Amino acid sequence: MLKRLTLAAAAAMCLAAGPAGPAGAQPQPVERIELTKMMGRWYEVARLPNKIQSGCQAGASDWVRVSDGFAVTQTCRKGAPDGPVAQWKAKAKVADPASNAKFRMTFFGGLVSQEYWVLEHKADQGWIILSTRDGKYLWLMSQKPTLPAAVKAQAVSRIRQLGFDPGRLEFPLPSRG
């Protein structure tokens, strides 16, 4: 129990602290996303720095539909793509049924809660931009372990258009396997 409380406190501090997100107004989520498009494995291509993922490489999120939303398992490798596995689980519920583009995610048995928005989704290219509601944290995720250079450049350009500084992005190494 003490370990869980310590992890929850650390996660809460990471979510509460950190530099500001986009310049200007917070970008709004996409108009609508089909929930089936969220299911499956999403590989982390880029992210704004955050303490929980410090040193993470080969990140991925597995979204599985459950009766009241999604069970999400996030994993990464500490230090290197073949380093030790770090894993945390979350529950995600749709926070805006009109768009399906806002999710309330809870971690550590509900001790930590955060809203995430889908800011862009290119189904034809298999990538998505996800941000916390306040814009402090952002992820570029792909349905494949890597994106072709031209597609990645297009996604990073979109991140810039949304008001985020692409110079702050971290590009973790993908999985070797």
Buried (B, 14 or more C-beta within 10 A) or exposed (E): EEEEEEBBEBBBEBBEEBEEBBEEEBBEBBEEBEEEBBEEBBBBBBBBEBEBBEEBBBBBBBBEEEEEBBBBBBBBBBEEBEBEEBEBBBBBEBBBEEBBBBBBBBBBEEBBBBBBBBBBBBEEBBBBBBBBBBBBBBBBBBBBBEBEEEBBEBBBEBBEEBBBBBEBBBEBBBBEE
